[in-house]
Amino acid sequence: MNNKQKAITLAFTGASGAPYGLRLLECLIAADYQVFLLISSAARVVLATEHGLKLSANPESAKQALVEHLKCDANKLIVCGKDDWFSPVASGSAAPKQMVVCPCSAGSVAAIAHGMSDNLIERAADVVMKERGQLLLVVRETPFSTLHLENMHKLSQMGVTIMPAAPGFYHQPKSIEDLIDFMVARILDHLGVEQGLVPRWGYDHRG
Ligand SMILES: Cc1cc2nc3c(=O)[nH]c(=O)nc-3n(C[C@H](O)[C@H](O)[C@H](O)COP(=O)(O)O)c2cc1C
């Protein structure tokens, strides 16, 4: 990775909503980002359940399967193992300044809110926070418990963006893909990545 290359850390955790993560990955690579992808064990279960995509725990095999599935540029994707403490994302001296956890489980919210750093996802999030970078959590659970809300409140006060996986319907979605794109478009907007997935409010809704 050179200094001019756009880089981002993306984590899939075990909340429902695997298709959001996959679509986001596809869009980031298409936007020429170098993506450091972290996948929790529970995320692999959810990916298989919701998308029929079975990923190996081996980072290289998982990368190969994802590249084939998304038909994306292999050079843009680095899949990191959950204990890969030598990955650039594990250190403030090398980690990308932006990170998205999508989908983000309530468990990962709790771990991140308490600085657990017990696996590479938690450590990478901790690094982005300590370096005052941009961290987005696309949280999915319903209903939220008081504990979930307290954890999200704490993180929000620290500058973390809490983005519930809650697509709107005002763009008149016709398919599940339209709902997925709604969420992914909002995430890309926050990251400052140009996107044309969904018409913008106030531009295409005035009839
Ligand atoms: C199919 C499936 C769907 C799940 N959906 C959610 C969910 O929407 N939100 C959530 O917080 N946990 C959900 N879970 C539970 C988490 O996967 C579990 O708490 C796990 O420990 C999270 O670990 P991680 O954050 O390290 O991925 C789901 C689990 C499975 C197998």
The ligand as a Tripos MOL2 file, in Angstrom:
@<TRIPOS>MOLECULE
LIG
   31    33     1     0     0
SMALL
NO_CHARGES

@<TRIPOS>ATOM
      1 C1        -28.0630  -16.3040   11.6380 C.3       1 LIG1
      2 C2        -27.6850  -15.4670   12.8170 C.ar      1 LIG1
      3 C3        -28.1900  -14.1970   12.9230 C.ar      1 LIG1
      4 C4        -27.8230  -13.3680   13.9960 C.ar      1 LIG1
      5 N1        -28.3180  -12.1080   14.0380 N.ar      1 LIG1
      6 C5        -27.8770  -11.2480   14.9880 C.ar      1 LIG1
      7 C6        -28.2830   -9.8780   14.9440 C.ar      1 LIG1
      8 O1        -29.0340   -9.4430   14.0780 O.2       1 LIG1
      9 N2        -27.7590   -9.0560   15.8760 N.ar      1 LIG1
     10 C7        -26.8800   -9.4720   16.8420 C.ar      1 LIG1
     11 O2        -26.4230   -8.6420   17.6350 O.2       1 LIG1
     12 N3        -26.4990  -10.7780   16.9130 N.ar      1 LIG1
     13 C8        -26.9660  -11.6760   16.0100 C.ar      1 LIG1
     14 N4        -26.5650  -12.9950   16.0420 N.ar      1 LIG1
     15 C9        -25.7400  -13.4450   17.1820 C.3       1 LIG1
     16 C10       -24.2640  -13.1200   17.0080 C.3       1 LIG1
     17 O3        -23.7550  -13.7660   15.8560 O.3       1 LIG1
     18 C11       -23.4850  -13.5940   18.2510 C.3       1 LIG1
     19 O4        -23.8380  -12.7960   19.3600 O.3       1 LIG1
     20 C12       -21.9880  -13.5830   18.0590 C.3       1 LIG1
     21 O5        -21.3480  -13.9410   19.2730 O.3       1 LIG1
     22 C13       -21.4560  -12.2280   17.6200 C.3       1 LIG1
     23 O6        -20.0590  -12.3340   17.5410 O.3       1 LIG1
     24 P1        -19.1870  -11.3000   16.6840 P.3       1 LIG1
     25 O7        -19.6510   -9.9370   17.0550 O.co2     1 LIG1
     26 O8        -17.7970  -11.5890   17.1090 O.co2     1 LIG1
     27 O9        -19.4060  -11.6260   15.2580 O.co2     1 LIG1
     28 C14       -26.9320  -13.8490   14.9880 C.ar      1 LIG1
     29 C15       -26.4070  -15.1390   14.8650 C.ar      1 LIG1
     30 C16       -26.7810  -15.9350   13.7860 C.ar      1 LIG1
     31 C17       -26.1940  -17.3240   13.6730 C.3       1 LIG1
@<TRIPOS>BOND
     1     1     2 1
     2     2     3 ar
     3     2    30 ar
     4     3     4 ar
     5     4     5 ar
     6     4    28 ar
     7     5     6 ar
     8     6     7 ar
     9     6    13 1
    10     7     8 2
    11     7     9 ar
    12     9    10 ar
    13    10    11 2
    14    10    12 ar
    15    12    13 ar
    16    13    14 ar
    17    14    15 1
    18    14    28 ar
    19    15    16 1
    20    16    17 1
    21    16    18 1
    22    18    19 1
    23    18    20 1
    24    20    21 1
    25    20    22 1
    26    22    23 1
    27    23    24 1
    28    24    25 2
    29    24    26 1
    30    24    27 1
    31    28    29 ar
    32    29    30 ar
    33    30    31 1
@<TRIPOS>SUBSTRUCTURE
     1 LIG1         1 GROUP 0 **** ****
